[in-house]
Amino acid sequence: MIFSTNQYKIKVNRWGMIKKFFKSFKYNKKSSKTDPLSSYIKSLIDSVNNDKIFNQKIEHAKFCVIDTETTGLDFETAKLINIAAVKVVNFKILDIYDVFINPEIPIPEESIKWHGITDDMVKDKPTVAEILPDFLKFIRDSVIVGHHVNFDLKMINKDLKLYYGSEIKNIWIDTMFLYSKNILCRDDHISLDFLLEKFNVKCIGRHTALGDALATAEVFNKIVVKMKNGFKTVSDLYRSQFKEFHS
């Protein structure tokens, strides 16, 4: 069996616990980088040992497949409104994180048509500054996986830098590069829908963060199984994304 979802727990963000613990902290971009919460976040990020993780065998490594939904596609102006992460070890889902976020601005109609998330759905949700500590605690030192994952990481790091003066430095793997470089053996910009069809993966909740993260996790597992004869470690997977092809 390539992919198992028989045993996992859903971890909906428990931001209230973090908020209570740091109730004296004001979530705003003028906060000092020496405040307790910023120090906590920095300690989580600094604890990641990428050199050690690079050498881990694929079946022993922790992968977090992430996806985000935003108010738009312009990196400078877009705001996060949904983050999901699916923790995978040895081709099995172990845990799930899913949280909606109040962007503190109206969600444009064109974005609502894409992901279906409305202002009413997020008006009582925590802000991005409030959910980031729990998100980082969830991913910890996992290898980050996603489809076009650099957009997701840029969005998350933008807010981490703004509120806490830190950025995620985890190893990342993009299923688009993994497939195009190693299976197609060419530089192609391929969509998640292409991979879902190619690997016969059904996505329940397409264009929701959790739906896309779960589907991408299954696609990732199937790509790795297809490549398993030539790739043994996290380093093998990571470096394979940067192959160059010459016409």
Beta strands, then each sheet from edge to edge (+ up, - down):
strand 1: 9-12
strand 2: 62-70
strand 3: 80-89
strand 4: 92-100
strand 5: 143-146
strand 6: 172-174
sheet 1: 1+ 4+ 3- 2+ 5+ 6+
end
